Structure formats: C-alpha cells, structure tokens
Amino acid sequence: MEKDNNINTTNVLKTSLSNDNVKKVINDDSFIHGINSTDWEEMCSNVSCPISIYNTFKTKWSELIKQSEKYIKVKNRKTNKIWITDEIKELIFKRDKLWIKWKNNPKNIYHKENYSRARNEVNKTIKSRKKSYYSSLIQQANGNGKKYGSTLMS
C-alpha cells in the first residue's frame, strides 16, 4: 500500500470538550508519523478475510488517533459585537493556527500565503457581516434617525 503524506486531519478530527476553553485536537505531525511508521502490508497479509482486515485497520487507526490527541487551551475572546458569529470565530481560530505555523517557520512562503489567505478571508467576512448588520438596523429604523441612534447606543 502507498503511504499518503498529504493527510490533513485537523478539520476532520477536531472535537470540542465540555470546557469551552479547552479543545481536543490531533497533533498532525505525530499522527502522520504514526501512519508512516506502521507496516500496513504486514497487517493486511496476516489476515485473509476482508472483514478482519477492516477491523484490524479500524483498530490501528483508532490507536493512532488516541496516541496523537492533545489538548490545547483556546483563548476566550469576549466580544459584544453581534456580527461576530461562530463561523467567524472558527475562521479566526484557523487563521491564528496558520499564523503560528508561519511564525515558527518565517522563511516558508507556503505558510505565509496560507496565513495571508485566511487573514483576508476573516477580514472580508467580518466586513460583510458588519455591513449587513448595520444595513438591517437602518431598514428596521425606517428612516427614523432617533430610533436608529438609540439602537446604536444600546
């Protein structure tokens, strides 16, 4: 079997724990190292039944995930801005993770480009949501400046 070095597990395997300030994530490097160091051919050659091969594969995959799990503390960014949605918070989390990758290896242009794209996407999304939020406030005020101003102040 061929080994695939282009596996991205962060998005697929990320799960939230009960505490909002801690997330369980998969350490990509550890997971990929585990995949690459596993002798998959030997595992498959000892078993002739496809169901047994599947169960063996599933067990090994689960073990690799368990070994690669780590817990990270997530900054609790308090915001009272209504237009900051969970989608935007997730984009900000991804952007920050890409920034750390770029910061740890500043000469890697690939990391810089990924971070720049994520940063621009976050900024564009925030501007769009903010604009639509204020547009809806103006429409709700129906030209009543006093009502619009009181809504902004609250």
N, CA, C and O atoms as a GROMACS GRO file, in nm:
protein
  616
    1MET      N    1   0.084  -0.119   0.000
    1MET     CA    2   0.000   0.000   0.000
    1MET      C    3   0.088   0.125   0.000
    1MET      O    4   0.194   0.127   0.062
    2GLU      N    5   0.043   0.228  -0.070
    2GLU     CA    6   0.119   0.352  -0.072
    2GLU      C    7   0.089   0.434   0.052
    2GLU      O    8  -0.022   0.432   0.106
    3LYS      N    9   0.190   0.506   0.095
    3LYS     CA   10   0.173   0.594   0.210
    3LYS      C   11   0.140   0.732   0.160
    3LYS      O   12   0.206   0.783   0.069
    4ASP      N   13   0.038   0.795   0.217
    4ASP     CA   14  -0.006   0.927   0.176
    4ASP      C   15   0.044   1.030   0.275
    4ASP      O   16   0.000   1.031   0.390
    5ASN      N   17   0.136   1.116   0.233
    5ASN     CA   18   0.192   1.217   0.321
    5ASN      C   19   0.110   1.345   0.323
    5ASN      O   20   0.142   1.437   0.398
    6ASN      N   21   0.007   1.353   0.243
    6ASN     CA   22  -0.074   1.475   0.234
    6ASN      C   23  -0.206   1.461   0.310
    6ASN      O   24  -0.312   1.496   0.258
    7ILE      N   25  -0.198   1.412   0.430
    7ILE     CA   26  -0.320   1.391   0.510
    7ILE      C   27  -0.341   1.511   0.599
    7ILE      O   28  -0.251   1.551   0.673
    8ASN      N   29  -0.460   1.569   0.593
    8ASN     CA   30  -0.495   1.682   0.679
    8ASN      C   31  -0.603   1.635   0.776
    8ASN      O   32  -0.718   1.613   0.736
    9THR      N   33  -0.567   1.619   0.902
    9THR     CA   34  -0.660   1.564   1.000
    9THR      C   35  -0.720   1.669   1.091
    9THR      O   36  -0.814   1.640   1.165
   10THR      N   37  -0.670   1.790   1.087
   10THR     CA   38  -0.712   1.891   1.182
   10THR      C   39  -0.862   1.917   1.176
   10THR      O   40  -0.929   1.916   1.280
   11ASN      N   41  -0.915   1.939   1.056
   11ASN     CA   42  -1.057   1.973   1.045
   11ASN      C   43  -1.147   1.852   1.072
   11ASN      O   44  -1.254   1.867   1.131
   12VAL      N   45  -1.104   1.735   1.030
   12VAL     CA   46  -1.188   1.617   1.040
   12VAL      C   47  -1.197   1.568   1.184
   12VAL      O   48  -1.304   1.524   1.227
   13LEU      N   49  -1.089   1.574   1.257
   13LEU     CA   50  -1.083   1.507   1.386
   13LEU      C   51  -1.092   1.600   1.505
   13LEU      O   52  -1.079   1.555   1.619
   14LYS      N   53  -1.114   1.728   1.482
   14LYS     CA   54  -1.122   1.823   1.592
   14LYS      C   55  -1.256   1.809   1.662
   14LYS      O   56  -1.361   1.811   1.597
   15THR      N   57  -1.254   1.796   1.793
   15THR     CA   58  -1.378   1.787   1.868
   15THR      C   59  -1.370   1.877   1.989
   15THR      O   60  -1.262   1.899   2.044
   16SER      N   61  -1.484   1.929   2.030
   16SER     CA   62  -1.488   2.014   2.148
   16SER      C   63  -1.511   1.930   2.272
   16SER      O   64  -1.579   1.828   2.267
   17LEU      N   65  -1.453   1.973   2.381
   17LEU     CA   66  -1.478   1.910   2.509
   17LEU      C   67  -1.582   1.990   2.583
   17LEU      O   68  -1.631   2.092   2.534
   18SER      N   69  -1.617   1.943   2.701
   18SER     CA   70  -1.722   2.011   2.777
   18SER      C   71  -1.678   2.152   2.818
   18SER      O   72  -1.762   2.242   2.824
   19ASN      N   73  -1.550   2.173   2.845
   19ASN     CA   74  -1.499   2.304   2.881
   19ASN      C   75  -1.471   2.381   2.752
   19ASN      O   76  -1.395   2.334   2.667
   20ASP      N   77  -1.531   2.498   2.736
   20ASP     CA   78  -1.515   2.574   2.612
   20ASP      C   79  -1.374   2.627   2.593
   20ASP      O   80  -1.336   2.663   2.481
   21ASN      N   81  -1.294   2.634   2.699
   21ASN     CA   82  -1.159   2.689   2.688
   21ASN      C   83  -1.057   2.583   2.649
   21ASN      O   84  -0.940   2.617   2.628
   22VAL      N   85  -1.096   2.458   2.638
   22VAL     CA   86  -1.004   2.350   2.604
   22VAL      C   87  -1.060   2.274   2.486
   22VAL      O   88  -1.178   2.238   2.484
   23LYS      N   89  -0.975   2.248   2.387
   23LYS     CA   90  -1.018   2.168   2.272
   23LYS      C   91  -0.923   2.051   2.257
   23LYS      O   92  -0.803   2.060   2.283
   24LYS      N   93  -0.981   1.940   2.215
   24LYS     CA   94  -0.901   1.822   2.187
   24LYS      C   95  -0.874   1.822   2.038
   24LYS      O   96  -0.968   1.826   1.958
   25VAL      N   97  -0.748   1.818   2.000
   25VAL     CA   98  -0.710   1.817   1.859
   25VAL      C   99  -0.610   1.705   1.836
   25VAL      O  100  -0.554   1.648   1.929
   26ILE      N  101  -0.590   1.675   1.710
   26ILE     CA  102  -0.494   1.574   1.671
   26ILE      C  103  -0.364   1.643   1.632
   26ILE      O  104  -0.364   1.735   1.549
   27ASN      N  105  -0.255   1.599   1.692
   27ASN     CA  106  -0.124   1.651   1.654
   27ASN      C  107  -0.090   1.591   1.517
   27ASN      O  108  -0.061   1.472   1.507
   28ASP      N  109  -0.095   1.674   1.412
   28ASP     CA  110  -0.076   1.627   1.276
   28ASP      C  111   0.056   1.554   1.256
   28ASP      O  112   0.059   1.446   1.196
   29ASP      N  113   0.164   1.611   1.307
   29ASP     CA  114   0.295   1.551   1.286
   29ASP      C  115   0.302   1.412   1.350
   29ASP      O  116   0.354   1.318   1.289
   30SER      N  117   0.251   1.400   1.471
   30SER     CA  118   0.252   1.271   1.541
   30SER      C  119   0.164   1.170   1.469
   30SER      O  120   0.202   1.053   1.455
   31PHE      N  121   0.049   1.214   1.422
   31PHE     CA  122  -0.044   1.124   1.353
   31PHE      C  123   0.017   1.075   1.221
   31PHE      O  124   0.014   0.955   1.192
   32ILE      N  125   0.070   1.165   1.143
   32ILE     CA  126   0.130   1.128   1.014
   32ILE      C  127   0.252   1.039   1.036
   32ILE      O  128   0.274   0.944   0.960
   33HIS      N  129   0.332   1.068   1.139
   33HIS     CA  130   0.446   0.982   1.170
   33HIS      C  131   0.399   0.841   1.205
   33HIS      O  132   0.459   0.743   1.162
   34GLY      N  133   0.290   0.831   1.282
   34GLY     CA  134   0.234   0.701   1.317
   34GLY      C  135   0.186   0.626   1.194
   34GLY      O  136   0.205   0.505   1.184
   35ILE      N  137   0.123   0.697   1.101
   35ILE     CA  138   0.076   0.634   0.977
   35ILE      C  139   0.194   0.584   0.895
   35ILE      O  140   0.193   0.472   0.844
   36ASN      N  141   0.296   0.668   0.883
   36ASN     CA  142   0.411   0.632   0.801
   36ASN      C  143   0.494   0.520   0.863
   36ASN      O  144   0.555   0.442   0.790
   37SER      N  145   0.497   0.511   0.994
   37SER     CA  146   0.579   0.408   1.060
   37SER      C  147   0.506   0.275   1.075
   37SER      O  148   0.567   0.176   1.114
   38THR      N  149   0.378   0.271   1.045
   38THR     CA  150   0.301   0.147   1.053
   38THR      C  151   0.323   0.064   0.928
   38THR      O  152   0.319   0.116   0.817
   39ASP      N  153   0.347  -0.065   0.948
   39ASP     CA  154   0.364  -0.156   0.835
   39ASP      C  155   0.226  -0.209   0.796
   39ASP      O  156   0.180  -0.310   0.849
   40TRP      N  157   0.161  -0.140   0.706
   40TRP     CA  158   0.024  -0.173   0.667
   40TRP      C  159   0.019  -0.304   0.589
   40TRP      O  160  -0.077  -0.380   0.602
   41GLU      N  161   0.120  -0.331   0.508
   41GLU     CA  162   0.121  -0.455   0.428
   41GLU      C  163   0.126  -0.577   0.519
   41GLU      O  164   0.057  -0.676   0.495
   42GLU      N  165   0.208  -0.570   0.622
   42GLU     CA  166   0.218  -0.682   0.715
   42GLU      C  167   0.085  -0.704   0.786
   42GLU      O  168   0.042  -0.818   0.806
   43MET      N  169   0.020  -0.595   0.824
   43MET     CA  170  -0.107  -0.605   0.893
   43MET      C  171  -0.212  -0.672   0.802
   43MET      O  172  -0.294  -0.752   0.849
   44CYS      N  173  -0.210  -0.639   0.676
   44CYS     CA  174  -0.309  -0.694   0.583
   44CYS      C  175  -0.273  -0.835   0.536
   44CYS      O  176  -0.363  -0.912   0.503
   45SER      N  177  -0.146  -0.870   0.532
   45SER     CA  178  -0.106  -1.000   0.480
   45SER      C  179  -0.135  -1.114   0.577
   45SER      O  180  -0.148  -1.229   0.536
   46ASN      N  181  -0.146  -1.084   0.706
   46ASN     CA  182  -0.171  -1.188   0.805
   46ASN      C  183  -0.317  -1.230   0.811
   46ASN      O  184  -0.350  -1.331   0.872
   47VAL      N  185  -0.404  -1.154   0.747
   47VAL     CA  186  -0.548  -1.180   0.756
   47VAL      C  187  -0.602  -1.197   0.615
   47VAL      O  188  -0.568  -1.120   0.525
   48SER      N  189  -0.688  -1.298   0.596
   48SER     CA  190  -0.741  -1.323   0.462
   48SER      C  191  -0.883  -1.271   0.443
   48SER      O  192  -0.925  -1.244   0.331
   49CYS      N  193  -0.957  -1.258   0.550
   49CYS     CA  194  -1.097  -1.214   0.541
   49CYS      C  195  -1.104  -1.061   0.535
   49CYS      O  196  -1.043  -0.994   0.618
   50PRO      N  197  -1.178  -1.005   0.440
   50PRO     CA  198  -1.187  -0.858   0.428
   50PRO      C  199  -1.244  -0.792   0.554
   50PRO      O  200  -1.203  -0.682   0.590
   51ILE      N  201  -1.336  -0.858   0.620
   51ILE     CA  202  -1.393  -0.801   0.742
   51ILE      C  203  -1.288  -0.794   0.851
   51ILE      O  204  -1.283  -0.697   0.927
   52SER      N  205  -1.205  -0.897   0.861
   52SER     CA  206  -1.097  -0.896   0.960
   52SER      C  207  -0.994  -0.788   0.929
   52SER      O  208  -0.942  -0.722   1.019
   53ILE      N  209  -0.965  -0.771   0.801
   53ILE     CA  210  -0.871  -0.666   0.761
   53ILE      C  211  -0.929  -0.529   0.799
   53ILE      O  212  -0.858  -0.444   0.852
   54TYR      N  213  -1.058  -0.509   0.771
   54TYR     CA  214  -1.122  -0.383   0.805
   54TYR      C  215  -1.117  -0.359   0.956
   54TYR      O  216  -1.082  -0.249   0.999
   55ASN      N  217  -1.151  -0.460   1.035
   55ASN     CA  218  -1.150  -0.444   1.181
   55ASN      C  219  -1.009  -0.416   1.233
   55ASN      O  220  -0.992  -0.335   1.324
   56THR      N  221  -0.909  -0.483   1.177
   56THR     CA  222  -0.770  -0.458   1.216
   56THR      C  223  -0.729  -0.316   1.181
   56THR      O  224  -0.667  -0.246   1.262
   57PHE      N  225  -0.765  -0.273   1.060
   57PHE     CA  226  -0.735  -0.137   1.017
   57PHE      C  227  -0.802  -0.036   1.107
   57PHE      O  228  -0.740   0.061   1.151
   58LYS      N  229  -0.930  -0.058   1.136
   58LYS     CA  230  -1.007   0.035   1.220
   58LYS      C  231  -0.946   0.045   1.360
   58LYS      O  232  -0.937   0.154   1.415
   59THR      N  233  -0.906  -0.068   1.416
   59THR     CA  234  -0.844  -0.068   1.549
   59THR      C  235  -0.712   0.008   1.548
   59THR      O  236  -0.687   0.090   1.636
   60LYS      N  237  -0.629  -0.017   1.448
   60LYS     CA  238  -0.499   0.052   1.439
   60LYS      C  239  -0.520   0.201   1.418
   60LYS      O  240  -0.450   0.282   1.479
   61TRP      N  241  -0.616   0.239   1.334
   61TRP     CA  242  -0.645   0.380   1.308
   61TRP      C  243  -0.687   0.450   1.437
   61TRP      O  244  -0.641   0.560   1.466
   62SER      N  245  -0.774   0.385   1.513
   62SER     CA  246  -0.820   0.442   1.640
   62SER      C  247  -0.705   0.458   1.739
   62SER      O  248  -0.697   0.558   1.811
   63GLU      N  249  -0.614   0.360   1.741
   63GLU     CA  250  -0.497   0.369   1.829
   63GLU      C  251  -0.410   0.488   1.791
   63GLU      O  252  -0.361   0.562   1.877
   64LEU      N  253  -0.389   0.507   1.660
   64LEU     CA  254  -0.307   0.620   1.614
   64LEU      C  255  -0.371   0.753   1.651
   64LEU      O  256  -0.301   0.846   1.690
   65ILE      N  257  -0.501   0.762   1.640
   65ILE     CA  258  -0.570   0.885   1.678
   65ILE      C  259  -0.554   0.910   1.827
   65ILE      O  260  -0.522   1.021   1.868
   66LYS      N  261  -0.576   0.806   1.908
   66LYS     CA  262  -0.562   0.820   2.053
   66LYS      C  263  -0.422   0.865   2.092
   66LYS      O  264  -0.405   0.950   2.179
   67GLN      N  265  -0.320   0.808   2.027
   67GLN     CA  266  -0.181   0.843   2.057
   67GLN      C  267  -0.149   0.986   2.016
   67GLN      O  268  -0.059   1.047   2.074
   68SER      N  269  -0.218   1.038   1.918
   68SER     CA  270  -0.187   1.170   1.864
   68SER      C  271  -0.271   1.282   1.925
   68SER      O  272  -0.250   1.400   1.893
   69GLU      N  273  -0.365   1.248   2.011
   69GLU     CA  274  -0.451   1.350   2.070
   69GLU      C  275  -0.373   1.440   2.164
   69GLU      O  276  -0.284   1.396   2.235
   70LYS      N  277  -0.408   1.566   2.161
   70LYS     CA  278  -0.353   1.661   2.258
   70LYS      C  279  -0.461   1.763   2.288
   70LYS      O  280  -0.554   1.783   2.210
   71TYR      N  281  -0.448   1.826   2.401
   71TYR     CA  282  -0.544   1.926   2.445
   71TYR      C  283  -0.478   2.062   2.439
   71TYR      O  284  -0.366   2.081   2.485
   72ILE      N  285  -0.550   2.157   2.380
   72ILE     CA  286  -0.496   2.292   2.373
   72ILE      C  287  -0.593   2.388   2.439
   72ILE      O  288  -0.715   2.369   2.436
   73LYS      N  289  -0.538   2.490   2.499
   73LYS     CA  290  -0.620   2.593   2.562
   73LYS      C  291  -0.653   2.697   2.456
   73LYS      O  292  -0.565   2.745   2.385
   74VAL      N  293  -0.778   2.730   2.448
   74VAL     CA  294  -0.824   2.827   2.350
   74VAL      C  295  -0.851   2.958   2.422
   74VAL      O  296  -0.914   2.961   2.527
   75LYS      N  297  -0.801   3.066   2.363
   75LYS     CA  298  -0.826   3.197   2.422
   75LYS      C  299  -0.974   3.226   2.422
   75LYS      O  300  -1.043   3.206   2.322
   76ASN      N  301  -1.021   3.273   2.533
   76ASN     CA  302  -1.161   3.310   2.544
   76ASN      C  303  -1.174   3.457   2.504
   76ASN      O  304  -1.158   3.547   2.586
   77ARG      N  305  -1.204   3.477   2.379
   77ARG     CA  306  -1.216   3.613   2.328
   77ARG      C  307  -1.357   3.661   2.351
   77ARG      O  308  -1.452   3.618   2.285
   78LYS      N  309  -1.369   3.749   2.446
   78LYS     CA  310  -1.501   3.802   2.474
   78LYS      C  311  -1.529   3.917   2.378
   78LYS      O  312  -1.449   4.010   2.363
   79THR      N  313  -1.642   3.906   2.316
   79THR     CA  314  -1.680   4.011   2.222
   79THR      C  315  -1.828   4.040   2.240
   79THR      O  316  -1.910   3.948   2.256
   80ASN      N  317  -1.860   4.165   2.238
   80ASN     CA  318  -2.001   4.202   2.245
   80ASN      C  319  -2.052   4.245   2.108
   80ASN      O  320  -2.160   4.304   2.096
   81LYS      N  321  -1.975   4.215   2.006
   81LYS     CA  322  -2.015   4.251   1.870
   81LYS      C  323  -2.109   4.144   1.817
   81LYS      O  324  -2.072   4.027   1.808
   82ILE      N  325  -2.227   4.184   1.782
   82ILE     CA  326  -2.331   4.091   1.741
   82ILE      C  327  -2.295   4.022   1.609
   82ILE      O  328  -2.335   3.907   1.588
   83TRP      N  329  -2.223   4.087   1.523
   83TRP     CA  330  -2.193   4.031   1.392
   83TRP      C  331  -2.083   3.926   1.395
   83TRP      O  332  -2.057   3.861   1.293
   84ILE      N  333  -2.016   3.907   1.509
   84ILE     CA  334  -1.915   3.801   1.520
   84ILE      C  335  -1.988   3.670   1.550
   84ILE      O  336  -2.032   3.648   1.663
   85THR      N  337  -2.000   3.585   1.449
   85THR     CA  338  -2.072   3.459   1.461
   85THR      C  339  -1.976   3.344   1.494
   85THR      O  340  -1.854   3.362   1.496
   86ASP      N  341  -2.033   3.227   1.518
   86ASP     CA  342  -1.949   3.109   1.542
   86ASP      C  343  -1.864   3.076   1.420
   86ASP      O  344  -1.751   3.029   1.434
   87GLU      N  345  -1.918   3.099   1.302
   87GLU     CA  346  -1.843   3.076   1.178
   87GLU      C  347  -1.719   3.166   1.174
   87GLU      O  348  -1.610   3.120   1.140
   88ILE      N  349  -1.736   3.292   1.210
   88ILE     CA  350  -1.623   3.385   1.210
   88ILE      C  351  -1.522   3.345   1.317
   88ILE      O  352  -1.402   3.353   1.295
   89LYS      N  353  -1.570   3.302   1.433
   89LYS     CA  354  -1.479   3.257   1.539
   89LYS      C  355  -1.396   3.138   1.494
   89LYS      O  356  -1.278   3.129   1.527
   90GLU      N  357  -1.457   3.046   1.420
   90GLU     CA  358  -1.385   2.930   1.367
   90GLU      C  359  -1.280   2.975   1.264
   90GLU      O  360  -1.169   2.922   1.262
   91LEU      N  361  -1.316   3.072   1.179
   91LEU     CA  362  -1.220   3.125   1.082
   91LEU      C  363  -1.103   3.192   1.154
   91LEU      O  364  -0.988   3.180   1.112
   92ILE      N  365  -1.132   3.263   1.262
   92ILE     CA  366  -1.027   3.328   1.340
   92ILE      C  367  -0.935   3.224   1.403
   92ILE      O  368  -0.814   3.242   1.405
   93PHE      N  369  -0.992   3.115   1.453
   93PHE     CA  370  -0.913   3.007   1.511
   93PHE      C  371  -0.818   2.947   1.407
   93PHE      O  372  -0.700   2.925   1.435
   94LYS      N  373  -0.870   2.921   1.286
   94LYS     CA  374  -0.787   2.866   1.178
   94LYS      C  375  -0.677   2.964   1.139
   94LYS      O  376  -0.562   2.926   1.117
   95ARG      N  377  -0.715   3.094   1.130
   95ARG     CA  378  -0.617   3.198   1.096
   95ARG      C  379  -0.504   3.202   1.198
   95ARG      O  380  -0.387   3.209   1.161
   96ASP      N  381  -0.539   3.197   1.326
   96ASP     CA  382  -0.439   3.203   1.432
   96ASP      C  383  -0.346   3.082   1.428
   96ASP      O  384  -0.226   3.093   1.453
   97LYS      N  385  -0.403   2.966   1.396
   97LYS     CA  386  -0.322   2.844   1.386
   97LYS      C  387  -0.223   2.855   1.270
   97LYS      O  388  -0.107   2.815   1.282
   98LEU      N  389  -0.269   2.910   1.157
   98LEU     CA  390  -0.180   2.930   1.042
   98LEU      C  391  -0.073   3.034   1.074
   98LEU      O  392   0.040   3.022   1.026
   99TRP      N  393  -0.107   3.135   1.152
   99TRP     CA  394  -0.008   3.235   1.190
   99TRP      C  395   0.103   3.173   1.275
   99TRP      O  396   0.220   3.206   1.258
  100ILE      N  397   0.066   3.083   1.365
  100ILE     CA  398   0.166   3.016   1.448
  100ILE      C  399   0.259   2.933   1.361
  100ILE      O  400   0.381   2.932   1.382
  101LYS      N  401   0.202   2.861   1.262
  101LYS     CA  402   0.287   2.783   1.170
  101LYS      C  403   0.384   2.873   1.096
  101LYS      O  404   0.502   2.839   1.082
  102TRP      N  405   0.336   2.988   1.049
  102TRP     CA  406   0.423   3.080   0.975
  102TRP      C  407   0.527   3.141   1.068
  102TRP      O  408   0.643   3.156   1.030
  103LYS      N  409   0.485   3.175   1.191
  103LYS     CA  410   0.577   3.234   1.287
  103LYS      C  411   0.691   3.138   1.321
  103LYS      O  412   0.806   3.180   1.338
  104ASN      N  413   0.660   3.009   1.332
  104ASN     CA  414   0.761   2.909   1.365
  104ASN      C  415   0.855   2.881   1.249
  104ASN      O  416   0.964   2.829   1.270
  105ASN      N  417   0.814   2.914   1.127
  105ASN     CA  418   0.898   2.894   1.010
  105ASN      C  419   0.879   3.011   0.914
  105ASN      O  420   0.815   2.995   0.809
  106PRO      N  421   0.934   3.130   0.947
  106PRO     CA  422   0.905   3.251   0.869
  106PRO      C  423   0.958   3.249   0.726
  106PRO      O  424   0.912   3.328   0.644
  107LYS      N  425   1.051   3.162   0.694
  107LYS     CA  426   1.104   3.159   0.557
  107LYS      C  427   1.019   3.074   0.463
  107LYS      O  428   1.041   3.073   0.342
  108ASN      N  429   0.922   3.003   0.518
  108ASN     CA  430   0.836   2.918   0.437
  108ASN      C  431   0.725   3.002   0.373
  108ASN      O  432   0.633   3.047   0.442
  109ILE      N  433   0.735   3.023   0.244
  109ILE     CA  434   0.641   3.107   0.172
  109ILE      C  435   0.503   3.043   0.168
  109ILE      O  436   0.401   3.113   0.169
  110TYR      N  437   0.498   2.911   0.165
  110TYR     CA  438   0.370   2.839   0.165
  110TYR      C  439   0.287   2.873   0.288
  110TYR      O  440   0.168   2.899   0.278
  111HIS      N  441   0.351   2.873   0.406
  111HIS     CA  442   0.281   2.907   0.530
  111HIS      C  443   0.235   3.054   0.528
  111HIS      O  444   0.127   3.086   0.576
  112LYS      N  445   0.319   3.141   0.473
  112LYS     CA  446   0.283   3.282   0.467
  112LYS      C  447   0.161   3.303   0.378
  112LYS      O  448   0.070   3.378   0.413
  113GLU      N  449   0.159   3.236   0.263
  113GLU     CA  450   0.045   3.251   0.171
  113GLU      C  451  -0.083   3.196   0.232
  113GLU      O  452  -0.190   3.256   0.218
  114ASN      N  453  -0.073   3.081   0.300
  114ASN     CA  454  -0.192   3.025   0.365
  114ASN      C  455  -0.245   3.118   0.473
  114ASN      O  456  -0.365   3.140   0.484
  115TYR      N  457  -0.153   3.173   0.552
  115TYR     CA  458  -0.194   3.267   0.657
  115TYR      C  459  -0.258   3.391   0.594
  115TYR      O  460  -0.362   3.438   0.642
  116SER      N  461  -0.197   3.445   0.489
  116SER     CA  462  -0.249   3.566   0.426
  116SER      C  463  -0.389   3.543   0.370
  116SER      O  464  -0.476   3.629   0.383
  117ARG      N  465  -0.411   3.427   0.308
  117ARG     CA  466  -0.544   3.396   0.256
  117ARG      C  467  -0.646   3.387   0.369
  117ARG      O  468  -0.757   3.440   0.357
  118ALA      N  469  -0.609   3.321   0.478
  118ALA     CA  470  -0.700   3.306   0.591
  118ALA      C  471  -0.729   3.442   0.655
  118ALA      O  472  -0.843   3.471   0.690
  119ARG      N  473  -0.626   3.525   0.670
  119ARG     CA  474  -0.643   3.659   0.726
  119ARG      C  475  -0.738   3.742   0.641
  119ARG      O  476  -0.828   3.808   0.693
  120ASN      N  477  -0.718   3.738   0.510
  120ASN     CA  478  -0.804   3.815   0.420
  120ASN      C  479  -0.947   3.764   0.423
  120ASN      O  480  -1.041   3.843   0.416
  121GLU      N  481  -0.964   3.632   0.434
  121GLU     CA  482  -1.099   3.576   0.441
  121GLU      C  483  -1.169   3.620   0.570
  121GLU      O  484  -1.288   3.653   0.567
  122VAL      N  485  -1.097   3.620   0.681
  122VAL     CA  486  -1.155   3.665   0.809
  122VAL      C  487  -1.197   3.811   0.797
  122VAL      O  488  -1.309   3.846   0.833
  123ASN      N  489  -1.108   3.895   0.748
  123ASN     CA  490  -1.138   4.038   0.736
  123ASN      C  491  -1.257   4.063   0.643
  123ASN      O  492  -1.344   4.145   0.673
  124LYS      N  493  -1.261   3.992   0.530
  124LYS     CA  494  -1.369   4.007   0.434
  124LYS      C  495  -1.502   3.964   0.496
  124LYS      O  496  -1.604   4.030   0.479
  125THR      N  497  -1.501   3.852   0.567
  125THR     CA  498  -1.624   3.801   0.629
  125THR      C  499  -1.674   3.895   0.737
  125THR      O  500  -1.794   3.920   0.746
  126ILE      N  501  -1.582   3.947   0.819
  126ILE     CA  502  -1.622   4.041   0.924
  126ILE      C  503  -1.682   4.167   0.864
  126ILE      O  504  -1.786   4.215   0.909
  127LYS      N  505  -1.617   4.222   0.761
  127LYS     CA  506  -1.670   4.343   0.696
  127LYS      C  507  -1.808   4.318   0.639
  127LYS      O  508  -1.898   4.402   0.651
  128SER      N  509  -1.825   4.204   0.576
  128SER     CA  510  -1.954   4.171   0.515
  128SER      C  511  -2.064   4.157   0.620
  128SER      O  512  -2.173   4.212   0.604
  129ARG      N  513  -2.035   4.084   0.728
  129ARG     CA  514  -2.136   4.066   0.834
  129ARG      C  515  -2.168   4.197   0.904
  129ARG      O  516  -2.283   4.224   0.938
  130LYS      N  517  -2.065   4.279   0.926
  130LYS     CA  518  -2.086   4.408   0.992
  130LYS      C  519  -2.173   4.498   0.904
  130LYS      O  520  -2.263   4.566   0.954
  131LYS      N  521  -2.144   4.498   0.775
  131LYS     CA  522  -2.221   4.581   0.682
  131LYS      C  523  -2.367   4.535   0.678
  131LYS      O  524  -2.458   4.618   0.680
  132SER      N  525  -2.390   4.405   0.672
  132SER     CA  526  -2.528   4.356   0.668
  132SER      C  527  -2.600   4.381   0.800
  132SER      O  528  -2.721   4.406   0.800
  133TYR      N  529  -2.528   4.377   0.911
  133TYR     CA  530  -2.589   4.406   1.041
  133TYR      C  531  -2.638   4.550   1.047
  133TYR      O  532  -2.752   4.576   1.084
  134TYR      N  533  -2.550   4.644   1.009
  134TYR     CA  534  -2.589   4.785   1.012
  134TYR      C  535  -2.695   4.817   0.907
  134TYR      O  536  -2.780   4.903   0.930
  135SER      N  537  -2.691   4.750   0.794
  135SER     CA  538  -2.795   4.770   0.692
  135SER      C  539  -2.931   4.727   0.745
  135SER      O  540  -3.031   4.794   0.721
  136SER      N  541  -2.933   4.616   0.817
  136SER     CA  542  -3.061   4.570   0.872
  136SER      C  543  -3.111   4.666   0.980
  136SER      O  544  -3.232   4.685   0.994
  137LEU      N  545  -3.019   4.727   1.058
  137LEU     CA  546  -3.061   4.826   1.158
  137LEU      C  547  -3.124   4.948   1.091
  137LEU      O  548  -3.224   5.001   1.139
  138ILE      N  549  -3.065   4.991   0.981
  138ILE     CA  550  -3.118   5.107   0.909
  138ILE      C  551  -3.256   5.074   0.853
  138ILE      O  552  -3.347   5.157   0.860
  139GLN      N  553  -3.272   4.955   0.798
  139GLN     CA  554  -3.401   4.916   0.742
  139GLN      C  555  -3.507   4.906   0.853
  139GLN      O  556  -3.622   4.943   0.832
  140GLN      N  557  -3.467   4.856   0.970
  140GLN     CA  558  -3.562   4.844   1.080
  140GLN      C  559  -3.604   4.981   1.132
  140GLN      O  560  -3.716   4.998   1.180
  141ALA      N  561  -3.515   5.080   1.123
  141ALA     CA  562  -3.547   5.214   1.171
  141ALA      C  563  -3.642   5.287   1.076
  141ALA      O  564  -3.707   5.384   1.118
  142ASN      N  565  -3.653   5.244   0.952
  142ASN     CA  566  -3.742   5.306   0.853
  142ASN      C  567  -3.725   5.457   0.842
  142ASN      O  568  -3.823   5.531   0.835
  143GLY      N  569  -3.601   5.501   0.839
  143GLY     CA  570  -3.575   5.644   0.824
  143GLY      C  571  -3.588   5.724   0.951
  143GLY      O  572  -3.568   5.845   0.948
  144ASN      N  573  -3.620   5.663   1.061
  144ASN     CA  574  -3.633   5.732   1.189
  144ASN      C  575  -3.494   5.740   1.253
  144ASN      O  576  -3.446   5.642   1.309
  145GLY      N  577  -3.431   5.857   1.245
  145GLY     CA  578  -3.295   5.877   1.296
  145GLY      C  579  -3.285   5.855   1.445
  145GLY      O  580  -3.184   5.803   1.494
  146LYS      N  581  -3.387   5.894   1.518
  146LYS     CA  582  -3.384   5.878   1.663
  146LYS      C  583  -3.384   5.730   1.701
  146LYS      O  584  -3.311   5.688   1.790
  147LYS      N  585  -3.467   5.652   1.633
  147LYS     CA  586  -3.474   5.509   1.661
  147LYS      C  587  -3.342   5.441   1.624
  147LYS      O  588  -3.293   5.354   1.696
  148TYR      N  589  -3.284   5.482   1.510
  148TYR     CA  590  -3.156   5.427   1.466
  148TYR      C  591  -3.046   5.460   1.566
  148TYR      O  592  -2.967   5.373   1.601
  149GLY      N  593  -3.041   5.583   1.612
  149GLY     CA  594  -2.939   5.624   1.708
  149GLY      C  595  -2.954   5.552   1.841
  149GLY      O  596  -2.855   5.512   1.901
  150SER      N  597  -3.077   5.536   1.888
  150SER     CA  598  -3.097   5.466   2.016
  150SER      C  599  -3.058   5.319   2.004
  150SER      O  600  -3.008   5.260   2.100
  151THR      N  601  -3.079   5.258   1.886
  151THR     CA  602  -3.039   5.120   1.866
  151THR      C  603  -2.886   5.106   1.867
  151THR      O  604  -2.832   5.009   1.920
  152LEU      N  605  -2.818   5.204   1.807
  152LEU     CA  606  -2.672   5.200   1.806
  152LEU      C  607  -2.614   5.218   1.946
  152LEU      O  608  -2.512   5.156   1.979
  153MET      N  609  -2.676   5.300   2.027
  153MET     CA  610  -2.624   5.328   2.161
  153MET      C  611  -2.649   5.212   2.258
  153MET      O  612  -2.579   5.202   2.359
  154SER      N  613  -2.744   5.127   2.230
  154SER     CA  614  -2.774   5.019   2.324
  154SER      C  615  -2.683   4.901   2.309
  154SER      O  616  -2.697   4.802   2.382
   0.00000   0.00000   0.00000
